[in-house]
Amino acid sequence: MRQWFLGLPGPMPLKVVIAVVVVVVGLVALFFVYDWIGTNMLDSGGTIG
């Protein structure tokens, strides 16, 4: 992770901003993946007919 962070372009403040944006985008994508799995592959909690 440190090598990836240091390999980002620009000065240190720009690297921090890029890293934060990448983490936020990753967390949002993870949320949508878990939401999709929850609605399409898991039981909705209703009664089984």
C-alpha positions in Angstrom: 0.0 0.0 0.0 2.8 2.4 0.8 4.4 1.8 -2.6 1.1 2.4 -4.3 0.5 5.6 -2.4 4.0 7.0 -3.0 3.6 6.1 -6.7 0.7 8.5 -7.1 1.3 11.6 -9.2 1.8 15.0 -7.7 2.8 16.5 -4.4 1.8 14.9 -1.0 -1.5 16.9 -0.5 -2.6 15.8 -4.0 -1.7 12.2 -3.2 -3.8 12.3 0.0 -6.8 13.7 -1.9 -6.5 11.0 -4.6 -6.2 8.2 -2.0 -9.2 9.5 -0.2 -11.3 9.7 -3.4 -10.2 6.1 -4.3 -11.2 4.8 -0.9 -14.6 6.5 -1.0 -15.3 5.2 -4.5 -14.3 1.7 -3.4 -16.6 1.9 -0.3 -19.5 3.1 -2.4 -19.0 0.3 -4.9 -18.8 -2.2 -2.1 -22.1 -0.9 -0.7 -23.8 -1.3 -4.1 -22.4 -4.8 -4.5 -23.6 -5.9 -1.0 -27.0 -4.2 -1.7 -27.3 -6.1 -5.0 -26.4 -9.4 -3.4 -28.9 -8.7 -0.6 -31.8 -8.0 -2.9 -31.1 -10.7 -5.5 -29.4 -13.6 -3.8 -30.5 -13.6 -0.2 -33.9 -14.2 1.4 -36.1 -11.1 1.7 -37.3 -12.1 5.1 -40.8 -12.8 3.9 -42.7 -16.0 4.4 -41.7 -19.1 2.5 -44.6 -20.2 0.4 
